[in-house]
Amino acid sequence: MGINATTNDPVNNDIDAQKKPQKSQSDDMRDTFLQMIVTQMQNQDPTKPMDNTDLTSQLAQIATLESMNNLNDSVSVISKQINSGQSMAAVEYVGRGVLIPGSDIALVPVSDDKNNTRVKADNPLPGTDQSIQQYSDSDDGHDEPEKSGFESTPFGFFLSKPADKIEITIRDKNKGIVRTITVEGETKVDIYDKIWDGRNDNGELVADTKGKYTFEVKATMKGEEIPQTNIFRLKYATVHGITPGAGAPLLDVGIGNSVPLSDIYKAYL
């Protein structure tokens, strides 16, 4: 059964034209340059012919220009391959929890149900309970487990200089201090994550369990404070999907929020 082209579809019946390779931008520029030189030689004054040095210089410019265009073509191909690889890598993060730059903390209800999946902090600060239950935004129709308390989403920091004392300050939406956590001992250059139990310095559960909290990190070494430029605070987010970016894919971590792959400091299973 044949397929007929519609009257609105352009049809190219010139098979030779279809097979003819298209010239690249480099080829067009080279041909134009050569035509200019030939025209210049044809119209030169016979009594004052073109200097060999000028001709050599112009031919060298053609070679340099062509090399630069070939290099641009090669870089473009490599860039496309890199972007393709980044897209494949980005897909692996969809549905996973990650740590990205930020200082936000949220509390979530937890239960003692052992069947519930809990995220573990991979490199926690010493002496803390490092687990948090994962909750889905969708209702699966099952009865909600009995809540026994609250825990924060994972949060942490990347320390680019060693320290011997870490002080974490958690604040409420009014910037008031809710909890201060101090860890003394050697802390090496690394990424650290932590879970907050939702309690204040008096051991009481905070009243606003649905509010947003922020945290600050102060580090010292032998009594000397480490600059904040060496401390990168990290917040928890869930990767919902992939969005196109300028030259590289972006990870969708919430409405109106997308981050590049380079912003992923840690991913949770």
N, C-alpha and C positions, 0 to 999 in steps of 0.2 A: 504493500500500500504506500503510495508516494505521499510526500509532504509538500504542499505548495506554499511558496512564500507569499505573504500578503502584499497588497499594493503599497503599504506603508513601510515595508522593510526594504532597505537598500540592498541591491544584489550586485556583487562585483563579479562579472563574467570574465575578467582578464586574469586567467590562471597564472600567466607569467608574472603579472604584477603582484599576485598574492604570494608567489614563491620568492619574489625579490626581497632580499634582506633589507631591513630598515637601517639607515645610517645612524650612528650614535652622534651625540653632541660633539664628542672629540673629533670624529671624522669630518663633520661639517665645519668646525673651526679650522682644522688643518687644511681642508680644501680651500676655504676662503683665504687663508693666509698665503697659500701657494699661488692662488690666482692674483693676489695683490702683488706678490713679488714678480710674477711673470709679466703682469701689466706694467710694472715699474721698469723692468728690463727692456720691454718693447718700446717704451716711450722715453728711454733715456737719451741724453745728448751723446751722439757718436763720438764727439770730440772730448767728452768727459764721461767715460763709461763708469759704471758702478764699481766702487772699490771692493776688492775681494774680502776685505775685513768686514765691511758692512753686510755683504751677502752671507758670510759665515755667521755673523752675529744674528742675523734674522733667521737663518736655518736653525741655529742653536735655540732661539726663542720658540720656534715651532716644536722642537724636540722636548723642551722643558714643559711647554703648555700641554702637549700630548701626554707626557708622563704624569703631570698633575691630574689630568682628567681620568687617566687609567687608575691612578691611586684613589680618586674619589669614587670610581665605580667599585673598586675592591672594598673600600671601607663601607660602602652602601650594602654590599652583599653580606659582609661580616656582621653589620649592624642588624640586618634582617634575621640572620641566623641566631644572634644573641637574643633578640626580641622573641623569637619563636621558642627558644629555650627557657626564657623567663616566663612565658605564658604557660608552658608545661609545668614549671616549678610552682607557679602561683596557684594552679588548680589543686595541688596537693594540700593547700591550706584551707580550702573551703570546708566550712563546718567545724573547724578546729578553733580552740581558744588560743590567743597569742598575747604576748607582752609587747606593747608599742610605747613610744614616748608619750608621757602624760603623768598626771598626778591624781587622778580621780579614783575613788573607792566607793563601792556600793555594797550594801549588806543583803544577803539572801538567806531565807529560812533553811535550816537543815534538820534532819531527823536521824534517829538511831537505826533506821532500817538498813541492814547490812547489804541488801540487794541493790541499793542505790549506788550509782557510779560517782566516784569522787575524784576530783583533780588533785594530784599530788604536786607539791612544789619540789622541783628537781634539785635545787641547790639552796635550801633554806638557811636562814640565820639560825644559830644554835638555840636550843631550848624552847622551841615553839611547836605547836600542833600545826602541821602543814598539809591540811586536806580541806577540800571544799566540794560540796555537791554541785553537780551540773544540773540546771533546770532548763527545760525546753519552753519556748514561748507558746507552743501549741498545747491544747488540752487533749490528752490521749484517752479521755473517758474513764480513767481509773481514779479511785478515791485518792485524794492527796494524803501523803503520809503524815502522821502526827509530828508536829514540829516540836523539837526539843530545845531550839536555840537559833542563833544567827551566826553567820560567819561572813567575812568579807570576800569579795572577788580577789583573786591573787593580785598582788602589787609588788613592786620591787625596784631595783636600781642596778645600774652598771657602774662599778667603781674602777676607774682607770689608774688609781694609785693605791698602794696598800695602806691600811689604817689599823689602829689598835683600839679604836672606840667608835661606835656607830650610835647615833641618836636619831630615832624616828619620831616625828611629831605628827599626830593625826588631828585635824581640825574639822569643825563642822562648817555648815554653810555661812555662818556668821563670823568665821575665822577664829572662833574660840577654841582653845586647846581641849581636846577630849581625852587623848591618851598619849603618853610619852613612853616609848620603848627604848631602853638603853642596852646595848650589847657590847661587852668589853672582851678583848682578846684579839688575836691576829685575824685580820680580814684581808685576804689576798685580792689581787686584781681579778675580778670575775663578775658574773651576773648573779644577783641574789634575789630570791622571791620570798614572800611571806604571806601568811593569812592572819587577819585580825579577828578576834573573837567577838567584836562588837561591844566590848565593855570599856567603861571609862577607867580613870586612875583609881577610883574607889571600888572597882570590881563590879559595878552595876551595869546592866544592859542599858545602852543609850535609849532615850525615849523615842527619838525619831529613827526608827529602823528602816524607813523608806527614803530617808534623805540621802543626799550626796555628800561625801566627805572627801577631803584632800589630805595629802601627806607631804611632809618635808623631810629631807635627810641631811644630817650634819655628820661629818666624819673628821676625825682628828688623828694625828700620828705624833706621839710623844708630846702631847699638849698643844701642838700646832695644827690649826684648822686647815683642812684640805679645801682648796678653792672649789666652788660649785661647778666650775667648768669641767671638773674631773668626776662629777657625779651626775648620772643621767637617770632621772626618775622614769619608771615604767608603769603603765596601767594595763588592765586586762580588757580584752575585746574579743568578740567572736567574728570570724570571717564569714560573711554571708554570700559573697560571690566575687566575681572579677569584673572590673570595669576598664574600658580603654583609657590609656593615658598618652601623654606626649612622648612617643617613642618607646614606651614600656607599659606593661599592664599595671593596674592599681588594684589593691585589695579593698573591697567594700566592707567596712567595719561598723556600719550603722548609717542611718539616714543622713546624707550630706557629708559623710566622712569616708574618705578613701586614702589609703597610704601606699607608698611603694614597697617593694619587697625588702629594700634596704632598711626599712623601719621595723622589721620583725626581729626582735631580740631573742625571743623564745617562743616555741609552740608546744601546746599540751596535747596529749593523745586523748 
